[in-house]
Amino acid sequence: MSKFLLLIFFTVFVIKVSSAQTTYTWAGGVTGDYQDQTNWTPARTTPAGTDILAFNNTVDIVVANVPNQTIGAIKILSGTNSVTFKTNVITNILTVTAATPLIFNTAGSVLVGDLLTVRLSNTGAFTINSGTFGIAPSSGGKIIINSSITLAGGTLDFDVAGTGGTTISTPGSIK
């Protein structure tokens, strides 16, 4: 019986460790490379689909070279004005999967820029209580939203007239 209990404990432990999420805070300055592991604290050596990317700067930040990747959430901490994600490969998609994909602790902005698509892929509804989520002006960024969004003090800001064929795709609804 004790071997059976030990096996159950080990299985639960492995499942818990494998589903853990890590928060990485931006340390890349005003403009930096998303894929440079030293631009994150702690160093982001093994990106995972549950990672939370946090920003806590008092200046506008441009995060360049975003790859085709899945993360858990984007978190805007106190003092952050705006974070613009961009790439140089038109097929790159940053997929955000957490139940609350955008976490605003302050009223900063998360913007999608040059050629990048950001996909909010969790199908459960979520609420933006503060801050702005949108497309950087005249950048050609794209956003795909797979769920319903309720705006409760936050803003969706789309540069629909911008260059690059900006599109809005929302299988869910915006309330």
Stockholm file with secondary structure:
# STOCKHOLM 1.0

chainA/1-175         MSKFLLLIFFTVFVIKVSSAQTTYTWAGGVTGDYQDQTNWTPARTTPAGTDILAFNNTVDIVVANVPNQTIGAIKILSGTNSVTFKTNVITNILTVTAATPLIFNTAGSVLVGDLLTVRLSNTGAFTINSGTFGIAPSSGGKIIINSSITLAGGTLDFDVAGTGGTTISTPGSIK
#=GR chainA/1-175 SS CHHHHHHHHHHHHHHHHHTCCCEEEECSCSEEETTCGGGEESCCSSCCTTCEEEECCSSCEEEECCCSEEESEEEECTTCCEEEECCSCTTCEEEECSSSCEEESSSCEEEECTTCEEEECCCSCEEECSSEEEECTTSCCEEEECSCEEESSCEEECCTTSSSCCCEECSSCBC
#=GC SS_cons         CHHHHHHHHHHHHHHHHHTCCCEEEECSCSEEETTCGGGEESCCSSCCTTCEEEECCSSCEEEECCCSEEESEEEECTTCCEEEECCSCTTCEEEECSSSCEEESSSCEEEECTTCEEEECCCSCEEECSSEEEECTTSCCEEEECSCEEESSCEEECCTTSSSCCCEECSSCBC
//
